[in-house]
Amino acid sequence: MTAWEPGDEVDAGLSALRVHDALPERTERIRERCLARLAARRRPPRAGDEGAIRWRAWLEPAVALGLCVLYLAEAVTRALAVYH
């Protein structure tokens, strides 16, 4: 690996590139949208959503575990079929 040198042709190529900055109004709009999304994530769940959240808390891992067990059972079955 070679060391970077300031007089390198890569440096000359990079310095020839134009800079494209976003307009301040656009950056402010993007910033406001990002802050609004982050604030929406911080809001506590509504009363109706609380039961669904608890329900998903055990259902999703149970489904994932079931799929893993099925996959492993099929893998063992096929491995035994190969050795049989």
C-alpha positions as CSV (number, residue, x, y, z in Angstrom):
1,M,0.0,0.0,0.0
2,T,1.4,3.4,-0.9
3,A,1.2,6.5,1.1
4,W,-0.9,9.4,-0.1
5,E,1.1,12.3,-1.3
6,P,-0.3,15.9,-1.6
7,G,1.1,16.3,-5.1
8,D,-0.6,13.2,-6.3
9,E,-2.7,13.2,-9.5
10,V,-5.7,12.1,-7.4
11,D,-5.5,15.3,-5.4
12,A,-5.4,17.3,-8.7
13,G,-8.5,15.4,-9.9
14,L,-10.4,16.0,-6.7
15,S,-9.6,19.7,-6.7
16,A,-11.1,20.0,-10.2
17,L,-14.5,18.7,-9.0
18,R,-17.2,21.2,-8.5
19,V,-18.9,21.5,-5.1
20,H,-22.7,21.0,-5.1
21,D,-24.2,22.3,-1.9
22,A,-27.9,22.2,-1.1
23,L,-29.8,25.4,-0.7
24,P,-30.3,26.5,2.9
25,E,-34.1,26.4,2.5
26,R,-33.9,22.8,1.3
27,T,-31.6,21.7,4.1
28,E,-33.9,23.3,6.6
29,R,-37.0,21.5,5.2
30,I,-35.1,18.2,5.4
31,R,-34.1,18.9,8.9
32,E,-37.6,19.7,9.9
33,R,-38.9,16.5,8.4
34,C,-36.3,14.4,10.2
35,L,-37.1,16.0,13.5
36,A,-40.8,15.4,13.0
37,R,-40.2,11.7,12.3
38,L,-38.0,11.4,15.3
39,A,-40.6,13.2,17.5
40,A,-43.3,10.8,16.2
41,R,-41.2,7.8,17.3
42,R,-40.8,9.2,20.8
43,R,-44.6,9.6,21.3
44,P,-46.0,6.9,23.7
45,P,-48.2,4.4,22.0
46,R,-52.0,5.0,22.1
47,A,-54.2,3.0,24.5
48,G,-55.6,0.9,21.7
49,D,-52.1,0.1,20.4
50,E,-50.8,-1.2,23.7
51,G,-52.6,-4.6,23.4
52,A,-51.4,-5.1,19.9
53,I,-47.8,-4.3,21.0
54,R,-48.0,-6.9,23.8
55,W,-49.6,-9.4,21.4
56,R,-46.8,-9.0,18.9
57,A,-44.1,-9.1,21.6
58,W,-44.7,-12.9,21.9
59,L,-46.2,-13.8,18.5
60,E,-43.3,-12.6,16.3
61,P,-40.6,-14.5,18.2
62,A,-42.9,-17.6,18.4
63,V,-43.4,-17.6,14.6
64,A,-39.7,-17.1,14.0
65,L,-38.9,-19.9,16.4
66,G,-41.4,-22.2,14.6
67,L,-39.9,-21.4,11.2
68,C,-36.4,-22.1,12.5
69,V,-37.5,-25.5,14.0
70,L,-39.2,-26.4,10.6
71,Y,-36.0,-25.5,8.8
72,L,-33.8,-27.5,11.1
73,A,-36.1,-30.5,11.0
74,E,-36.0,-30.4,7.2
75,A,-32.2,-30.1,7.2
76,V,-31.9,-33.1,9.5
77,T,-34.3,-35.1,7.4
78,R,-32.4,-34.4,4.2
79,A,-29.1,-35.1,5.9
80,L,-30.4,-38.4,7.1
81,A,-31.7,-39.2,3.7
82,V,-28.3,-38.6,2.1
83,Y,-26.6,-40.9,4.6
84,H,-29.2,-43.6,4.4
